[in-house]
Amino acid sequence: MADEPVSMIDVSLKVAILRLLLKFKNELNQSMLFISHDIATAAMISDRIAVMYLGKIVEIGSTREIPSNPMHPYTKALLSAIPSIRRRRIEEIAIKGEIADPTNPPPGCRFHPRYPFKMDICSEQESVLKEVSKGHYVACL
């Protein structure tokens, strides 16, 4: 398990650590749980990405599928915040409000209090992961 292994580290050391982790993964055939707030770095080192909000997975899929076809509003918001001149622009979603207390999450979808386009059902029913394409799962009503 690698929990934020390259956060708050200068670029040269970050590259060295990522190369070492990739070596473990590729040459030693080891699995790793790479935890990061940096979705771009996670995509570089991972085969699959799971996006979590308040301790619940809201989207999971391949490192190709998630950035190119984000389905959950929180995933879209994360990706739209990454500056890039090379990729197509992801639909921008502004996240408003404060993060809820994770020990007492809101009823229904945990993201609904911060999502400007929520439906009434979002505050009533908790969404479950559903396969939207092969290996790509989203928890959104």
N, C-alpha and C positions, 0 to 999 in steps of 0.2 A: 504494500500500500504506500503510495506516494501522495502525501497531503500537502498541497501547495509547495512542491519542492523547489520551484524557481521564482516564487514571488519575492519581491523586494531584493532581488539580486541583480548586479550589473550585467549588461548584455553579454560580455565575453564569458563570464562564469556561467550564465544561463545556458549559453550554447553548449559549453562543455558538459554540463549536467544532463542536458537533453540528449546529447550524443551518447553519453554513458547509458542512460535509460533505454535508448533505442538499441544499443548494443546488447543489453540484457534481454530485451524483447526479441530481437532478431537472431542473434548468434547463440544465445543460451536457451531460446524457445521458452521464455518465461512470461507468464501473465502478470499484469499489473493493474491495480486500481489507481488511476491518476486523477486526483481531486484538484480542481482548479476553478477559479473565477474567470480565467482567461480562456475563452472558448476557442480562440485561434490557436493557442499553444496546445490545447487539448486535442484539437483536430490534427495537428502535426504528428503527434505521438501515438494516437489511438486508432483503433479500427472501428470502434463504436463510441457514441456519445450518449450519455443520459443527462438530461437537463432537469434539475430539481428546483422546486420552489417550496419553501417552508418545510423541508424534509420529505417531500413527496415527489416522485418522478412524474414530470408532466409530459416528457417526450423522450423517446429513445430511438436511435437508428444509427446507420453507418455514418462515418465521418464525411462521406460524399453527400448523403441524403439530407442530413440535418442542415448544413449551411446552404445548400442549394434549394431546399424545399421545406423550410420551417413551417410547421402547422400550428403550434401552440402560440398564443399571443405573447407569452413571456419569452419564448425562444426567439420570436421575431424581434422583440424589444432588445434582447441581448445582442443579436446579430446586427440590428440597425445602428447600434451604438459603436460598432467597430469601424473606425475610419479606414477607407480603402479607395484607391483610384482604379484598381484593376477589376473588381467584381461588379456585378449588377447591383443596383441599389435595392436593398430589402425595404419593404413597406415599413415606414417608421411608425413606431408605437411609443407614445410618451407614457411612462409609468408615473402615476401621480400618487400622492399620499405616502403614508408610513408603512413599513413592513409590520405585519401583525405579530403578536407574541406567539412564537412557535410552540409554546406549552399550552396555548389556548387559541388554536387557529379558528378562523371564522367558519361558519357553517357553509356547506356547499363547496364550491371550488375555492381553494385557498387564495387564488390570485384575483378573484372577482372584485374585492374592494378597491383594487388599484387599476382595473381595466375599464377604460372609458366606454367600450362598446358591449358591456356585459348584458345578458338577458336576465329576466326575472328568475328563471330556473337555475342560473349560476349560483345564486345565493341560497338555494334550497337543496340542490342535489349535488353530491360529490361526483365528479367525473372519474371514470376508470379508463385505464389504458385500452385502446382499441387499435387493431392493426389497420392502417390506412393504405399501406402498400407493403410489399414483401420486406419484413424485418423492420418496418417503420411504425412505431406505436405512438399514439397521442392520447392524452387524457384531457379532452375538451368537449363540451356539449355543443 
